[in-house]
Amino acid sequence: MPKSKALVKAAEHSIKVAADVQRGIAAYAKGDPATIVAVAAAAGIAAIGVGLGAGAYYGAKALFDRKE
């Protein structure tokens, strides 16, 4: 698999992981507006962190596992 295709696949997977984490956190956004805003902020921060971590992991894995 070419390097660019491997990185695109890794990016798609990391976005999916981040979205899954955000959906899981957003399920707790119930109640008053302050709680909803706090949960939304936590979900956003978690999605960014997980997205960066998963992107680095899957990107490095794709580069090491690619076959020429």
JOQUI-V387707 format. One record per backbone hydrogen bond with DSSP energy under -1.0 kcal/mol. NH is the residue of the N-H (numbers start at 1). CO is the residue of the C=O. If there is no record, write none. Layout:
nh=NH co=CO
nh=NH co=CO
//
This chain:
nh=6 co=2
nh=7 co=3
nh=8 co=4
nh=9 co=5
nh=10 co=6
nh=11 co=7
nh=12 co=8
nh=13 co=9
nh=14 co=10
nh=15 co=11
nh=16 co=12
nh=17 co=13
nh=18 co=14
nh=19 co=15
nh=20 co=16
nh=21 co=17
nh=22 co=18
nh=23 co=19
nh=24 co=20
nh=25 co=21
nh=26 co=22
nh=28 co=25
nh=29 co=26
nh=30 co=28
nh=36 co=32
nh=37 co=33
nh=38 co=34
nh=39 co=35
nh=40 co=36
nh=41 co=37
nh=42 co=38
nh=43 co=39
nh=44 co=40
nh=45 co=41
nh=46 co=42
nh=47 co=43
nh=48 co=44
nh=49 co=45
nh=50 co=46
nh=51 co=47
nh=52 co=48
nh=53 co=49
nh=54 co=50
nh=55 co=51
nh=56 co=52
nh=57 co=53
nh=58 co=54
nh=59 co=55
nh=60 co=56
nh=61 co=57
nh=62 co=58
nh=63 co=59
nh=64 co=60
nh=65 co=61
nh=66 co=62
//
